[in-house]
Amino acid sequence: KPEGADAWIVGHDRVRAPHALFVHWGTRPHDIRPKERKALRWVSGNGFLFAKIVHHPGYKGDPYLETAADAAVRDFPRIVNDIEI
């Protein structure tokens, strides 16, 4: 919990994982172009592939934070009742 805070905050650290929101919410189809180089490069098999543009098909997303929050609310009574005092 952050110092001085009254509650925990759940979210994404956009510095460490700037892609997290796209993984969670998904994306529409879009083009990917290099920002500072002439081509994109990625590992494939035993070497590299290069392209000036990639047509990304989009991604439906994986709303893992919502799934976890729903499970926490659903399972909370069981977790509390299973605690041995």
C-alpha atoms as an extended CHARMM CRD file, in Angstrom:
* protein
*
        85  EXT
         1         1  LYS       CA              0.0000000000        0.0000000000        0.0000000000  PROA      1               0.0000000000
         2         2  PRO       CA              1.4160000000        3.4160000000       -0.8640000000  PROA      2               0.0000000000
         3         3  GLU       CA              2.6130000000        5.3450000000        2.1690000000  PROA      3               0.0000000000
         4         4  GLY       CA             -0.1270000000        7.5760000000        3.5500000000  PROA      4               0.0000000000
         5         5  ALA       CA             -2.8260000000        5.9090000000        1.4460000000  PROA      5               0.0000000000
         6         6  ASP       CA             -6.0550000000        4.6140000000        2.9520000000  PROA      6               0.0000000000
         7         7  ALA       CA             -6.5130000000        1.8720000000        0.3660000000  PROA      7               0.0000000000
         8         8  TRP       CA             -4.6330000000       -0.3010000000       -2.0740000000  PROA      8               0.0000000000
         9         9  ILE       CA             -4.6230000000        0.7770000000       -5.6970000000  PROA      9               0.0000000000
        10        10  VAL       CA             -4.5430000000       -1.8540000000       -8.4130000000  PROA      10              0.0000000000
        11        11  GLY       CA             -3.3630000000       -0.8090000000      -11.8250000000  PROA      11              0.0000000000
        12        12  HSD       CA             -0.5620000000       -0.8930000000      -14.3370000000  PROA      12              0.0000000000
        13        13  ASP       CA              2.8510000000        0.7120000000      -14.1300000000  PROA      13              0.0000000000
        14        14  ARG       CA              2.9650000000        2.3740000000      -17.5410000000  PROA      14              0.0000000000
        15        15  VAL       CA              6.7430000000        2.8010000000      -17.3250000000  PROA      15              0.0000000000
        16        16  ARG       CA              7.4680000000       -0.8920000000      -16.7350000000  PROA      16              0.0000000000
        17        17  ALA       CA              4.6420000000       -2.2190000000      -18.9120000000  PROA      17              0.0000000000
        18        18  PRO       CA              3.4260000000        0.3950000000      -21.4070000000  PROA      18              0.0000000000
        19        19  HSD       CA              1.7040000000       -2.4050000000      -23.3550000000  PROA      19              0.0000000000
        20        20  ALA       CA             -0.4570000000       -3.5510000000      -20.3980000000  PROA      20              0.0000000000
        21        21  LEU       CA             -3.5830000000       -1.5890000000      -21.3440000000  PROA      21              0.0000000000
        22        22  PHE       CA             -3.4760000000       -3.0370000000      -24.8660000000  PROA      22              0.0000000000
        23        23  VAL       CA             -3.1680000000       -6.5650000000      -23.4550000000  PROA      23              0.0000000000
        24        24  HSD       CA             -6.0780000000       -5.9320000000      -21.0740000000  PROA      24              0.0000000000
        25        25  TRP       CA             -8.4860000000       -4.0750000000      -23.3700000000  PROA      25              0.0000000000
        26        26  GLY       CA             -7.3160000000       -5.2930000000      -26.7830000000  PROA      26              0.0000000000
        27        27  THR       CA             -6.7350000000       -3.3440000000      -29.9760000000  PROA      27              0.0000000000
        28        28  ARG       CA             -8.3520000000       -2.7900000000      -33.3310000000  PROA      28              0.0000000000
        29        29  PRO       CA             -6.4770000000       -3.8140000000      -36.4640000000  PROA      29              0.0000000000
        30        30  HSD       CA             -3.6530000000       -1.3380000000      -37.0360000000  PROA      30              0.0000000000
        31        31  ASP       CA             -0.3690000000       -0.7990000000      -38.8410000000  PROA      31              0.0000000000
        32        32  ILE       CA              2.9630000000       -0.8680000000      -37.0300000000  PROA      32              0.0000000000
        33        33  ARG       CA              5.8170000000        1.1950000000      -38.4740000000  PROA      33              0.0000000000
        34        34  PRO       CA              9.3490000000        1.8060000000      -37.1880000000  PROA      34              0.0000000000
        35        35  LYS       CA              9.7950000000        4.9940000000      -35.1400000000  PROA      35              0.0000000000
        36        36  GLU       CA             13.5490000000        5.5280000000      -35.2360000000  PROA      36              0.0000000000
        37        37  ARG       CA             14.8710000000        2.9950000000      -37.7610000000  PROA      37              0.0000000000
        38        38  LYS       CA             14.2490000000        2.1000000000      -41.3870000000  PROA      38              0.0000000000
        39        39  ALA       CA             12.6820000000       -1.2690000000      -40.5950000000  PROA      39              0.0000000000
        40        40  LEU       CA             11.0870000000       -3.3360000000      -37.8570000000  PROA      40              0.0000000000
        41        41  ARG       CA             13.0330000000       -6.4120000000      -36.7180000000  PROA      41              0.0000000000
        42        42  TRP       CA             12.0160000000       -9.4750000000      -34.7290000000  PROA      42              0.0000000000
        43        43  VAL       CA             13.3630000000      -12.9520000000      -34.0290000000  PROA      43              0.0000000000
        44        44  SER       CA             11.9500000000      -15.8420000000      -36.0320000000  PROA      44              0.0000000000
        45        45  GLY       CA             13.3980000000      -19.3370000000      -35.9530000000  PROA      45              0.0000000000
        46        46  ASN       CA             17.1860000000      -19.0940000000      -36.1480000000  PROA      46              0.0000000000
        47        47  GLY       CA             17.3620000000      -15.5200000000      -37.4080000000  PROA      47              0.0000000000
        48        48  PHE       CA             15.6380000000      -12.1830000000      -37.8060000000  PROA      48              0.0000000000
        49        49  LEU       CA             12.7820000000      -10.9860000000      -39.9890000000  PROA      49              0.0000000000
        50        50  PHE       CA             12.5540000000       -7.3910000000      -41.2060000000  PROA      50              0.0000000000
        51        51  ALA       CA              9.6600000000       -5.2780000000      -42.4860000000  PROA      51              0.0000000000
        52        52  LYS       CA              8.9290000000       -1.6070000000      -43.1590000000  PROA      52              0.0000000000
        53        53  ILE       CA              5.3230000000       -2.1130000000      -42.0340000000  PROA      53              0.0000000000
        54        54  VAL       CA              3.3350000000       -4.8120000000      -40.2500000000  PROA      54              0.0000000000
        55        55  HSD       CA             -0.4530000000       -5.0350000000      -40.6010000000  PROA      55              0.0000000000
        56        56  HSD       CA             -1.4810000000       -6.1500000000      -37.1210000000  PROA      56              0.0000000000
        57        57  PRO       CA             -4.8550000000       -7.9710000000      -37.1450000000  PROA      57              0.0000000000
        58        58  GLY       CA             -5.8780000000       -6.6130000000      -33.7300000000  PROA      58              0.0000000000
        59        59  TYR       CA             -6.3030000000       -8.4270000000      -30.4220000000  PROA      59              0.0000000000
        60        60  LYS       CA             -9.5170000000       -9.1390000000      -28.5130000000  PROA      60              0.0000000000
        61        61  GLY       CA             -7.8730000000       -8.4930000000      -25.1430000000  PROA      61              0.0000000000
        62        62  ASP       CA             -7.6560000000      -10.3840000000      -21.8830000000  PROA      62              0.0000000000
        63        63  PRO       CA             -9.4700000000       -8.4310000000      -19.1330000000  PROA      63              0.0000000000
        64        64  TYR       CA             -7.4760000000      -10.1400000000      -16.3650000000  PROA      64              0.0000000000
        65        65  LEU       CA             -7.9690000000       -7.3170000000      -13.8470000000  PROA      65              0.0000000000
        66        66  GLU       CA            -11.7570000000       -7.5250000000      -14.1840000000  PROA      66              0.0000000000
        67        67  THR       CA            -11.6200000000      -11.3210000000      -14.0010000000  PROA      67              0.0000000000
        68        68  ALA       CA             -9.4750000000      -11.1670000000      -10.8450000000  PROA      68              0.0000000000
        69        69  ALA       CA            -11.7030000000       -8.5180000000       -9.2460000000  PROA      69              0.0000000000
        70        70  ASP       CA            -14.8450000000      -10.5670000000       -9.9410000000  PROA      70              0.0000000000
        71        71  ALA       CA            -13.1880000000      -13.6870000000       -8.4910000000  PROA      71              0.0000000000
        72        72  ALA       CA            -12.0750000000      -11.7810000000       -5.3890000000  PROA      72              0.0000000000
        73        73  VAL       CA            -15.6090000000      -10.5560000000       -4.6930000000  PROA      73              0.0000000000
        74        74  ARG       CA            -17.0690000000      -14.0010000000       -5.4010000000  PROA      74              0.0000000000
        75        75  ASP       CA            -14.5260000000      -15.8910000000       -3.2690000000  PROA      75              0.0000000000
        76        76  PHE       CA            -14.1880000000      -13.4270000000       -0.3740000000  PROA      76              0.0000000000
        77        77  PRO       CA            -16.7900000000      -15.0440000000        1.9460000000  PROA      77              0.0000000000
        78        78  ARG       CA            -15.2550000000      -18.4900000000        1.4700000000  PROA      78              0.0000000000
        79        79  ILE       CA            -11.7400000000      -17.1760000000        2.1050000000  PROA      79              0.0000000000
        80        80  VAL       CA            -12.8170000000      -15.3830000000        5.2810000000  PROA      80              0.0000000000
        81        81  ASN       CA            -14.7840000000      -18.3880000000        6.5650000000  PROA      81              0.0000000000
        82        82  ASP       CA            -11.8440000000      -20.7560000000        5.8910000000  PROA      82              0.0000000000
        83        83  ILE       CA             -9.4740000000      -18.7810000000        8.1390000000  PROA      83              0.0000000000
        84        84  GLU       CA             -8.6760000000      -20.7520000000       11.2640000000  PROA      84              0.0000000000
        85        85  ILE       CA             -8.4320000000      -18.6430000000       14.3840000000  PROA      85              0.0000000000
